[in-house]
Each structure stands twice: as C-alpha cells, then as structure tokens.
Amino acid sequence: MQDFTLAVQYLRQIAEQLSAMGADVPAWLQRSGLSEAQLSEPSFKLDFSSFCRLIEDALATTGEAALGLLVGERLVVNSHGIVGFAALQSGSARQAIQLLERYFGVRTSLVTISLREDGEQAHIVFTPNYPLGSIERPVLEAVVLAIKNVFDAVSLGTSGVMRVSFPFARPDYAGLAEEMLRCTVVYDASWTGFSLPVELLDQPLKMADPASFRDAELICQRELGKLKQTVSMSSRVRRIMLEKHNGFPSLNVTARLFHLTPRTLHRRLLEEGTSFKEILEQVRHTLAVEYLKAGHLSIEDVAYTLGYSDMANFRRAFKRWESMPPSRYRAGQNTA
C-alpha cells in the first residue's frame, strides 16, 4: 500500500507490551526485517505489509487474543504527540473530534475518524483505509480504546461514552473489553466507533485553553502540510476514490480534480509503479471486504455498489483478492 503512516511511538508501545508479556522483541522485529534501533528513529517509516506481518506475528507469538486492547490501554493522550496535546486544550468534545478528523492522519493513516449525529446520539466513526483482514480485530480495538482514552482525558473521566460498536463477532474476552472500555460493547455492528449523547458535544471542557489550542493546531497544520508534500499521487487518487465510493470518478474526472490532463496523471502514476486501474482495484477490494463484513448489502448489491454490472466479474475479482468467492467469505464471517 502506498504512503502508509504510523507514528513510531505506536510501534514502540506494541513492542513494550510484547516485552511485558515475556516475548523476545528483537526476534519479533527481526522476523520482519527490522531492528530495535529503528524504533528509536523519529522518522522511521513502516510499510503496510510489514505492519500486518508484525501484528500477525505478535498475535501468534503471545497467543493473546486481546492484544489490541492491551496495546490500546497503553496509548494514553500523550502517545499521540502534538495531536494529543491539542486535544487536551479543546474547548469541547466537538472541537476535539473535529481536530481528530483533520489531523489524526498525521499520526496514522490506518483509519479515518468522523462525527455522525443521529437524533439524540453522536457517533464517532472509525473507517479503515486499508483491507485489514486477519488484523482487523486487534487494530480496531487498539485504535478505539486509544481514542476513547483521549476523550476520557480531555473530559476528566466524564466523556459520557455509553457504547462502543465493533463489526466483528463477540470474542471470548468480551467481559474484559467492557471492563477496559468502561461501557457497553456491541459486536456484529455495521460500523466501528463509540456513541455518546449529542448534548455533551458542546459542553465546555474544564481543561480548555484557547490560546494553547490555537498554537497546537498551527503545529498540527504544519505537520499535515509536510505530510501532504510527501504523499504520492497514487495515495491522493486512492483517497478520492474512497471518499466517492458511491460511484468512482473516471480517470478524466480524477485528473480534472488535480488540475492535470489524463495523460499527465497516467504518467505520474506510472512513475510511481502503479496505474489508475490498479488503484481502483485496490479500493474495490477494501470496500468489498468492509461491505461483506457489515452484512447489510446482498452480494449482488455489493457488486453493483462497486461498479460491477456483471456478477461473474465481481466473483472472479473477489476470488483473486481473497482466494475464495464472496459467498464463502461472508459465510466465514457469520460463523467467526
């Protein structure tokens, strides 16, 4: 995957959790071609495939199914750098959420955070930006608990979060999850995130410091600007497709969005070793997996939503991605 972002602080916390459990951290890193010295480099960059290998290896090495929660417990507000510091100065929960919507990508591109208001409830939604596959459970548990820790910190423990929702089946350690998240946890949901009363969004926070918030947000803006300068064209195209997945833009439309000619966009993507068609396939793969896990659309509707007019073509594509037809994949999710 192009332009995967993960603050090295998060990787260090995973390593520290493994060490606390008696695992051989140097050996764990070495199996993925990494070293402990790299975890001390602030600018260290990890690609998505290496991240997946590390998490899969960590699960196998420890045998701890709840590893994601244990890592998430370690990720307190200070773990998120300037973004966490800015959140602590927020004037309200809404302002903290808006901050995370804009700048959490500075810390990791694993998920996108958004706010959805539904009557008397507000939902903070976490949308994966990559097909997480076998590491979905630990990654989502870690991210959700980490961000809930932020909300508990900025509200001095009165965030009002009443429910956490996960899209996977109830695990054997569900009791531990409720104890650590300190609220009701719902499984087999159609989305990932947590819910709180909408009336709490705009209540003033006691730790609010408008001047410090402005200063911290300016730093966040600069960090995001630096990140955008290094983000490849292929990653920018991929993000647009994910944002407009109810009808993907054509090469011509996408080029226009970037003020480029289709020929120039095609050439820029080729220079990065990819193509518009290849990126579209990656996005379709990501969304197909998410739709099938959610279970609200029929397989035919998933195919249609992803732009396949022929079911046979969708089945062939899905089998190429996951080595099984979509019907078997969904059946496996239902029995997991």
C-alpha positions as CSV (number, residue, x, y, z in Angstrom):
1,M,0.0,0.0,0.0
2,Q,1.2,3.5,-0.8
3,D,2.1,6.1,1.8
4,F,1.2,4.2,4.9
5,T,1.7,6.3,8.0
6,L,2.2,5.0,11.5
7,A,3.9,7.1,14.2
8,V,6.9,5.1,15.5
9,Q,5.6,5.8,19.1
10,Y,2.8,3.4,18.4
11,L,5.2,0.7,17.3
12,R,7.2,1.2,20.4
13,Q,4.1,0.7,22.6
14,I,3.4,-2.6,20.8
15,A,7.0,-3.7,21.4
16,E,6.7,-2.7,25.1
17,Q,3.5,-4.7,25.5
18,L,5.2,-7.8,24.0
19,S,8.2,-7.3,26.2
20,A,5.9,-7.1,29.3
21,M,4.4,-10.4,28.2
22,G,7.8,-12.1,28.0
23,A,8.1,-12.1,24.2
24,D,11.5,-11.8,22.5
25,V,11.1,-8.4,21.0
26,P,14.4,-8.3,19.0
27,A,13.5,-11.7,17.4
28,W,9.9,-10.4,16.7
29,L,11.3,-7.4,14.8
30,Q,14.0,-9.4,13.1
31,R,11.5,-11.7,11.5
32,S,10.1,-8.7,9.7
33,G,13.5,-7.4,8.8
34,L,13.5,-4.7,11.5
35,S,15.7,-3.8,14.5
36,E,15.2,-2.2,17.9
37,A,17.4,0.7,16.8
38,Q,14.8,1.7,14.2
39,L,12.2,2.1,16.9
40,S,14.3,5.0,18.3
41,E,14.3,6.9,15.0
42,P,11.5,9.5,15.0
43,S,11.5,9.5,11.2
44,F,11.2,5.7,10.8
45,K,8.7,4.7,8.1
46,L,7.0,1.3,8.1
47,D,5.1,0.0,5.1
48,F,1.6,-1.5,5.5
49,S,2.6,-5.1,4.6
50,S,5.4,-5.1,7.2
51,F,2.9,-3.7,9.8
52,C,0.5,-6.6,9.0
53,R,3.3,-9.1,9.4
54,L,4.3,-7.6,12.8
55,I,0.8,-7.7,14.2
56,E,0.1,-11.3,12.9
57,D,3.4,-12.4,14.4
58,A,2.7,-10.7,17.7
59,L,-0.7,-12.5,17.9
60,A,0.9,-15.8,17.1
61,T,3.9,-15.2,19.5
62,T,1.9,-14.2,22.5
63,G,-1.3,-16.3,21.9
64,E,-3.1,-13.3,23.4
65,A,-6.4,-12.7,21.5
66,A,-7.0,-9.4,23.4
67,L,-3.6,-8.0,22.4
68,G,-5.3,-5.0,20.6
69,L,-7.0,-3.9,23.9
70,L,-3.8,-4.3,25.9
71,V,-1.9,-2.1,23.4
72,G,-4.8,0.4,23.3
73,E,-4.7,0.7,27.1
74,R,-1.1,1.8,26.8
75,L,-1.9,4.5,24.3
76,V,-2.8,7.4,26.5
77,V,-3.3,11.0,25.3
78,N,0.5,11.8,25.4
79,S,1.1,8.9,23.0
80,H,-0.4,11.0,20.1
81,G,2.2,13.7,20.1
82,I,1.1,17.3,19.2
83,V,-2.4,15.9,18.2
84,G,-2.9,14.6,21.7
85,F,-1.6,17.8,23.2
86,A,-4.0,19.9,21.1
87,A,-6.9,17.6,22.0
88,L,-6.2,18.3,25.7
89,Q,-6.7,22.0,25.2
90,S,-10.0,21.6,23.3
91,G,-12.9,23.7,24.3
92,S,-15.5,21.0,23.8
93,A,-15.8,17.3,22.7
94,R,-17.0,18.6,19.3
95,Q,-13.8,20.6,18.9
96,A,-11.7,17.6,19.9
97,I,-13.5,15.4,17.4
98,Q,-13.0,18.0,14.6
99,L,-9.3,18.1,15.5
100,L,-9.0,14.3,15.1
101,E,-11.0,14.4,11.9
102,R,-8.5,16.8,10.4
103,Y,-5.2,15.8,11.9
104,F,-5.2,12.1,13.1
105,G,-3.8,11.2,9.7
106,V,-0.5,12.9,10.9
107,R,-0.2,10.0,13.4
108,T,-1.5,7.2,11.3
109,S,-3.4,6.5,8.1
110,L,-4.9,3.3,9.3
111,V,-8.3,4.8,9.9
112,T,-10.3,7.9,9.2
113,I,-12.2,9.5,12.1
114,S,-15.6,11.2,11.5
115,L,-18.5,12.5,13.5
116,R,-22.1,11.4,12.7
117,E,-25.1,12.9,14.6
118,D,-28.2,10.8,14.8
119,G,-31.0,12.4,16.8
120,E,-30.0,12.4,20.4
121,Q,-26.8,10.4,19.8
122,A,-23.5,11.3,18.4
123,H,-21.3,8.6,16.9
124,I,-17.5,8.9,16.4
125,V,-16.9,6.6,13.5
126,F,-13.6,4.9,12.6
127,T,-13.3,3.9,8.9
128,P,-10.4,1.6,7.9
129,N,-8.4,2.9,5.0
130,Y,-6.9,-0.5,4.2
131,P,-8.1,-4.1,4.0
132,L,-7.1,-5.2,7.5
133,G,-8.0,-8.8,7.0
134,S,-6.7,-11.0,9.9
135,I,-5.5,-8.0,11.9
136,E,-8.8,-6.2,11.9
137,R,-9.8,-7.1,15.4
138,P,-6.6,-6.1,17.3
139,V,-6.2,-2.9,15.2
140,L,-9.7,-1.6,15.6
141,E,-9.7,-2.5,19.3
142,A,-6.4,-0.7,19.9
143,V,-7.5,2.4,17.9
144,V,-10.9,2.7,19.5
145,L,-9.6,2.3,23.1
146,A,-6.8,4.7,22.4
147,I,-9.1,7.5,21.2
148,K,-11.6,6.8,24.0
149,N,-8.7,7.3,26.4
150,V,-8.2,10.7,24.7
151,F,-11.9,11.6,25.3
152,D,-11.7,10.4,28.9
153,A,-8.6,12.6,29.5
154,V,-10.0,15.8,28.0
155,S,-13.3,15.4,29.9
156,L,-11.6,14.4,33.2
157,G,-13.3,11.0,33.0
158,T,-16.8,12.3,32.2
159,S,-16.8,11.9,28.4
160,G,-20.3,10.2,28.5
161,V,-19.3,7.5,26.1
162,M,-22.1,4.9,26.6
163,R,-21.5,2.4,23.9
164,V,-18.7,1.0,21.7
165,S,-19.5,-0.8,18.5
166,F,-17.3,-3.3,16.6
167,P,-18.1,-5.0,13.3
168,F,-16.8,-8.4,14.3
169,A,-18.2,-11.3,16.3
170,R,-18.3,-11.3,20.1
171,P,-14.9,-12.6,21.4
172,D,-14.3,-14.9,24.4
173,Y,-12.8,-11.9,26.2
174,A,-15.9,-9.7,25.8
175,G,-16.1,-9.2,29.5
176,L,-12.5,-7.8,29.6
177,A,-13.4,-5.5,26.7
178,E,-16.2,-4.0,28.7
179,E,-14.1,-3.6,31.7
180,M,-11.3,-1.8,29.8
181,L,-13.6,0.3,27.7
182,R,-15.8,1.0,30.8
183,C,-19.1,0.9,28.8
184,T,-21.4,-1.4,26.9
185,V,-19.7,-3.1,23.9
186,V,-21.8,-4.1,20.9
187,Y,-20.5,-6.7,18.4
188,D,-21.6,-7.6,14.8
189,A,-22.3,-3.9,14.3
190,S,-22.3,-2.3,10.9
191,W,-19.7,0.2,11.9
192,T,-16.8,0.8,14.3
193,G,-16.7,3.5,16.9
194,F,-18.4,4.9,20.0
195,S,-21.5,6.7,20.9
196,L,-22.4,9.5,23.4
197,P,-25.3,11.8,24.0
198,V,-25.3,14.6,21.4
199,E,-25.9,17.2,24.1
200,L,-22.4,16.5,25.5
201,L,-20.7,17.6,22.3
202,D,-20.8,21.3,23.0
203,Q,-20.5,21.3,26.8
204,P,-17.4,23.4,27.8
205,L,-14.4,21.3,29.0
206,K,-12.7,22.3,32.2
207,M,-9.2,21.9,30.7
208,A,-9.9,24.2,27.8
209,D,-7.1,26.6,26.9
210,P,-8.0,28.5,23.7
211,A,-4.5,30.1,23.2
212,S,-2.7,26.8,23.7
213,F,-5.2,25.1,21.4
214,R,-4.6,27.6,18.6
215,D,-0.8,27.2,18.9
216,A,-1.0,23.4,18.9
217,E,-3.4,23.4,16.0
218,L,-0.9,25.5,14.0
219,I,1.7,22.9,14.6
220,C,-0.7,20.2,13.5
221,Q,-1.4,22.2,10.3
222,R,2.3,22.4,9.6
223,E,2.8,18.7,10.2
224,L,-0.1,17.9,7.9
225,G,1.3,20.2,5.3
226,K,4.7,18.4,5.4
227,L,2.9,15.0,5.2
228,K,0.9,16.2,2.1
229,Q,4.1,17.3,0.4
230,T,5.4,13.7,0.7
231,V,2.2,12.0,-0.2
232,S,2.3,10.3,-3.6
233,M,-0.1,10.9,-6.4
234,S,-1.3,7.3,-6.1
235,S,-2.3,7.8,-2.5
236,R,-4.1,11.1,-3.3
237,V,-6.1,9.3,-6.1
238,R,-6.9,6.4,-3.7
239,R,-8.2,8.8,-1.1
240,I,-10.5,10.5,-3.6
241,M,-11.9,7.1,-4.6
242,L,-12.5,6.1,-1.0
243,E,-14.3,9.4,-0.4
244,K,-16.5,8.9,-3.5
245,H,-17.1,5.2,-3.4
246,N,-20.8,5.5,-4.4
247,G,-19.7,6.0,-8.0
248,F,-16.0,6.1,-8.6
249,P,-14.7,9.1,-10.7
250,S,-13.2,8.2,-14.1
251,L,-9.6,8.9,-15.0
252,N,-10.7,12.0,-16.8
253,V,-12.7,13.4,-13.8
254,T,-9.9,12.5,-11.3
255,A,-7.3,14.2,-13.5
256,R,-9.5,17.3,-13.6
257,L,-9.8,17.3,-9.7
258,F,-6.0,17.6,-9.6
259,H,-5.9,20.2,-12.4
260,L,-4.0,17.7,-14.6
261,T,-4.6,16.2,-18.0
262,P,-5.5,12.5,-18.1
263,R,-2.2,11.8,-19.9
264,T,-0.2,13.6,-17.1
265,L,-2.0,11.8,-14.3
266,H,-1.4,8.5,-16.1
267,R,2.3,9.3,-16.5
268,R,2.6,10.3,-12.8
269,L,1.0,7.1,-11.6
270,L,3.3,5.0,-13.9
271,E,6.3,6.8,-12.4
272,E,5.1,5.5,-9.0
273,G,4.8,2.0,-10.3
274,T,1.0,1.8,-10.4
275,S,-1.9,2.8,-12.6
276,F,-5.4,4.2,-12.2
277,K,-6.9,0.7,-12.9
278,E,-4.7,-0.9,-10.2
279,I,-5.7,1.7,-7.6
280,L,-9.3,1.3,-8.4
281,E,-9.0,-2.4,-7.9
282,Q,-7.3,-1.9,-4.5
283,V,-10.2,0.4,-3.4
284,R,-12.8,-2.0,-4.6
285,H,-11.0,-4.8,-2.6
286,T,-11.0,-2.7,0.5
287,L,-14.7,-1.7,0.2
288,A,-15.8,-5.2,-0.8
289,V,-14.4,-6.7,2.3
290,E,-15.9,-4.0,4.5
291,Y,-19.4,-4.3,2.9
292,L,-19.4,-8.1,3.2
293,K,-18.4,-7.9,6.8
294,A,-21.1,-5.4,7.6
295,G,-23.7,-7.8,6.2
296,H,-26.3,-5.2,5.3
297,L,-26.0,-5.5,1.5
298,S,-26.6,-8.6,-0.6
299,I,-23.6,-9.8,-2.6
300,E,-25.4,-8.5,-5.7
301,D,-25.8,-5.1,-4.2
302,V,-22.1,-5.0,-3.1
303,A,-21.1,-5.8,-6.7
304,Y,-23.4,-3.1,-8.1
305,T,-22.2,-0.5,-5.5
306,L,-18.6,-1.2,-6.5
307,G,-19.4,-0.6,-10.2
308,Y,-19.7,-4.2,-11.4
309,S,-22.5,-4.7,-13.8
310,D,-21.7,-8.4,-14.2
311,M,-21.8,-10.6,-11.0
312,A,-19.4,-13.1,-12.6
313,N,-16.8,-10.4,-13.0
314,F,-17.2,-9.4,-9.3
315,R,-16.9,-13.0,-8.2
316,R,-13.7,-13.5,-10.2
317,A,-12.2,-10.3,-8.9
318,F,-13.0,-11.2,-5.3
319,K,-11.6,-14.7,-5.7
320,R,-8.4,-13.1,-7.0
321,W,-8.3,-10.9,-3.9
322,E,-9.2,-13.3,-1.1
323,S,-8.7,-16.7,-2.7
324,M,-12.4,-17.6,-2.2
325,P,-15.7,-16.5,-3.6
326,P,-17.7,-13.7,-1.8
327,S,-20.4,-16.1,-0.7
328,R,-17.8,-18.3,1.2
329,Y,-16.1,-15.2,2.6
330,R,-19.4,-13.9,4.0
331,A,-20.3,-17.3,5.4
332,G,-17.0,-17.4,7.2
333,Q,-17.7,-14.0,8.8
334,N,-21.0,-15.2,10.0
335,T,-19.5,-18.2,11.7
336,A,-16.4,-16.5,13.1
